[in-house]
């Protein structure tokens, strides 16, 4: 038990090491998961501080989770209810924006959620790409139009990747294409598929055949390397992920949606050994 504790502490220290922007090889596009750099309680998820840390490390984009308040304000938060981070068990959709702004954080570094508009305006000139995970099951037309307005006014609409619910944004930004959907979409859109969709797949799902198919048709790959759900990051898991990342790099894959635990293979300077 003591050895496991020590390993966890070491991994936390490694994960909290900050890369300088110059350390990230410029040929790679890293899109920070859940709003930037948040692992090991570095910064709250979907926060401006997490975005700043991602920019400092040299990430070119972030993935954000979008919800809507009772009175129609779009804001950043991952979960449907609020008890994970605030002294409230309410559903996001049941509170007004004013009520959401008055939420009491459970952690000292916590703050009230930030609106999509504030986040996008703050991100202007800092990042070039946004990945948007729309967390609503059935967004209204008004929701889509408001999100489109924000992205257009802040210059992100042509540099956005949409996870799910993307039909409204067809021909505006790029929409998720899963491995199981690639043949269906290519049959429907042919060579135009590359303009409408990007292939979004875990690093353990990609193989040489898939990569070659995407390259032949000019389809962008966004490889996903996130923390294992409800499990701690282990040294073995890091080593396996790093091997997969080196293999993908050798195949010319340059876009990654990533948790910061896994960004060291993209550092151009000498990284601490594990």
C-alpha positions in Angstrom: 0.0 0.0 0.0 2.9 2.4 0.8 4.5 1.7 -2.5 1.3 2.4 -4.4 0.9 5.7 -2.4 4.5 6.8 -3.3 3.9 6.0 -7.0 0.7 8.0 -7.0 2.5 11.0 -5.5 5.3 10.7 -8.1 2.8 10.6 -10.9 1.1 13.6 -9.5 4.4 15.5 -9.4 5.2 14.5 -13.0 1.8 15.4 -14.2 2.0 18.9 -12.6 5.3 19.8 -14.3 4.8 22.7 -16.5 6.1 22.8 -20.1 7.1 26.1 -21.6 5.4 26.9 -24.9 8.7 26.6 -26.7 9.0 22.9 -25.5 6.0 21.8 -27.6 6.9 20.8 -31.1 5.1 23.2 -33.3 4.1 20.5 -35.8 1.6 19.0 -33.3 -1.8 20.4 -32.5 -2.8 19.5 -28.9 -6.4 20.2 -27.9 -6.7 20.2 -24.1 -9.5 18.0 -22.7 -12.2 19.7 -20.5 -11.1 23.2 -21.2 -7.3 23.0 -21.0 -5.0 21.7 -18.3 -7.0 20.3 -15.4 -5.3 17.1 -14.3 -4.0 16.5 -10.7 -6.2 19.4 -9.6 -4.0 21.8 -11.5 -6.9 24.0 -12.4 -10.7 23.5 -12.4 -12.3 22.0 -15.5 -13.5 24.4 -18.2 -12.0 27.4 -16.5 -10.0 30.4 -17.8 -7.1 29.3 -15.6 -7.1 25.9 -17.3 -7.1 27.6 -20.7 -4.2 29.8 -19.7 -2.1 26.8 -18.6 -2.8 25.1 -22.0 -1.6 28.2 -23.8 1.5 28.3 -21.7 2.3 24.7 -22.5 1.9 25.4 -26.2 -1.5 23.7 -26.9 -3.2 25.1 -30.0 -6.8 24.4 -28.8 -9.1 23.2 -26.1 -12.2 21.0 -25.8 -15.1 22.5 -23.8 -18.3 21.1 -22.5 -21.4 23.1 -23.2 -24.7 23.3 -21.2 -27.5 25.8 -21.1 -29.1 27.6 -18.2 -32.9 27.8 -17.6 -32.9 31.3 -19.2 -30.9 30.3 -22.2 -27.3 31.3 -21.3 -24.7 28.9 -22.8 -22.0 28.0 -20.3 -19.2 25.5 -19.6 -19.8 22.6 -17.4 -19.4 18.8 -17.9 -22.0 17.2 -15.7 -25.8 17.4 -15.7 -26.0 18.2 -12.0 -23.8 20.4 -9.9 -23.0 18.5 -6.7 -19.5 17.5 -7.9 -18.2 21.0 -7.7 -20.8 23.2 -5.9 -22.9 23.2 -2.8 -26.0 22.3 -4.9 -27.7 19.2 -6.2 -29.6 21.1 -8.8 -29.6 20.3 -12.5 -27.8 22.8 -14.7 -30.9 23.3 -16.8 -33.1 24.1 -13.8 -31.1 27.2 -12.7 -31.0 30.7 -14.2 -27.7 32.2 -15.1 -27.9 34.5 -12.1 -28.4 31.5 -9.8 -25.5 29.7 -11.4 -23.2 32.6 -10.9 -24.1 32.6 -7.1 -23.2 28.9 -6.7 -20.8 28.2 -3.8 -17.7 26.2 -4.9 -16.7 23.2 -2.8 -13.0 23.6 -3.5 -11.0 26.7 -2.7 -9.7 27.1 -6.2 -13.3 26.8 -7.6 -15.3 29.6 -9.2 -18.7 29.9 -10.8 -19.0 28.5 -14.3 -18.0 30.7 -17.2 -20.3 31.5 -20.1 -19.4 30.3 -23.6 -19.3 33.9 -24.8 -16.9 35.0 -22.1 -14.7 32.0 -22.6 -14.5 32.4 -26.4 -13.8 36.1 -26.2 -11.1 35.4 -23.7 -9.6 32.7 -25.9 -9.3 35.0 -28.9 -5.7 35.3 -30.0 -4.6 32.7 -27.5 -5.7 29.5 -29.3 -6.7 28.7 -32.9 -9.0 25.7 -32.4 -12.0 24.8 -30.3 -13.6 21.4 -29.9 -17.2 21.6 -28.6 -18.9 18.8 -26.7 -22.6 19.7 -26.6 -24.0 18.1 -23.5 -27.7 18.6 -24.2 -29.7 15.7 -25.5 -32.0 17.8 -27.6 -30.8 21.3 -28.1 -33.3 23.9 -29.4 -32.8 25.8 -32.6 -32.3 28.9 -30.4 -29.4 27.1 -28.7 -27.7 26.3 -32.0 -28.2 29.9 -33.3 -26.8 31.4 -30.1 -23.7 29.1 -30.3 -23.2 29.9 -33.9 -23.4 33.6 -33.2 -20.7 33.4 -30.5 -18.4 31.3 -32.6 -18.8 33.5 -35.6 -18.3 36.8 -33.7 -15.1 35.4 -32.0 -13.7 34.0 -35.2 -13.8 30.3 -34.1 -16.6 29.1 -36.4 -14.2 28.0 -39.2 -11.8 26.5 -36.6 -14.3 24.4 -34.6 -14.8 20.7 -34.1 -18.2 19.4 -32.9 -18.7 16.3 -30.9 -22.2 15.1 -31.7 -25.3 17.1 -32.6 -23.4 18.5 -35.5 -26.0 18.6 -38.3 -26.6 22.3 -37.7 -22.9 23.0 -38.2 -22.5 20.9 -41.4 -20.5 23.0 -43.8 -19.7 25.5 -41.0 -17.2 23.6 -38.9 -16.0 20.0 -38.8 -18.1 17.3 -37.2 -17.1 14.1 -35.4 -16.9 11.0 -37.6 -16.5 7.8 -35.6 -14.7 4.8 -37.1 -18.0 3.0 -37.5 -19.5 5.9 -39.5 -16.7 6.5 -42.0 -18.0 4.3 -44.8 -21.5 5.7 -44.5 -20.4 9.3 -44.6 -17.9 8.7 -47.4 -20.5 7.0 -49.5 -22.8 10.0 -48.9 -20.3 12.8 -49.4 -17.4 11.3 -51.3 -14.3 13.5 -51.4 -16.3 16.3 -49.7 -16.2 14.2 -46.5 -12.8 15.8 -45.7 -14.5 19.2 -45.6 -17.3 18.2 -43.3 -15.9 15.6 -40.9 -12.9 14.6 -38.9 -12.1 11.1 -37.7 -12.2 11.1 -33.9 -10.8 7.9 -32.3 -8.9 6.7 -29.3 -5.2 6.0 -29.7 -5.9 2.3 -29.0 -8.5 2.2 -31.9 -6.3 3.5 -34.7 -4.4 1.2 -36.9 -2.3 1.5 -40.1 -5.2 0.7 -42.4 -7.4 3.4 -40.9 -4.7 6.0 -41.0 -3.8 5.1 -44.6 -7.5 5.4 -45.6 -7.8 8.9 -44.0 -4.6 10.0 -45.6 -5.6 8.8 -49.0 -8.9 10.8 -48.8 -7.5 13.9 -47.0 -9.5 13.3 -43.8 -8.2 14.8 -40.7 -7.5 12.5 -37.7 -8.0 13.7 -34.1 -6.6 11.0 -31.9 -8.0 11.0 -28.3 -5.8 10.2 -25.3 -7.7 10.8 -22.1 -7.5 9.5 -18.6 -9.1 6.1 -18.0 -12.6 6.6 -16.8 -12.9 6.3 -13.0 -9.4 4.8 -12.7 -6.1 6.4 -11.7 -3.3 7.0 -14.2 -0.6 4.4 -13.6 3.0 4.3 -14.7 2.2 1.2 -16.9 -0.7 3.1 -18.4 1.5 6.1 -19.2 4.2 3.9 -20.8 1.6 2.2 -23.0 0.1 5.5 -24.0 3.5 6.9 -24.8 4.3 3.9 -27.0 1.0 4.4 -28.9 1.7 8.1 -29.3 5.2 7.5 -30.7 3.7 5.0 -33.2 1.0 7.5 -34.3 3.6 10.3 -34.6 5.6 8.0 -36.9 2.5 7.7 -39.1 2.2 11.5 -39.4 -0.8 12.0 -37.0 -0.5 15.6 -35.7 -3.8 16.4 -34.0 -4.6 15.1 -30.5 -7.3 15.7 -28.0 -5.4 15.1 -24.8 -5.2 15.1 -21.0 -2.1 16.8 -19.9 -0.7 13.6 -18.2 0.1 12.5 -21.7 1.6 15.6 -23.3 5.3 14.9 -22.7 5.9 12.9 -25.9 5.2 16.2 -27.8 7.9 18.1 -25.9 10.8 19.0 -28.1 13.2 19.4 -25.2 14.4 16.6 -22.9 11.6 15.4 -20.7 12.0 13.9 -17.3 12.2 10.1 -17.5 9.4 8.0 -15.8 
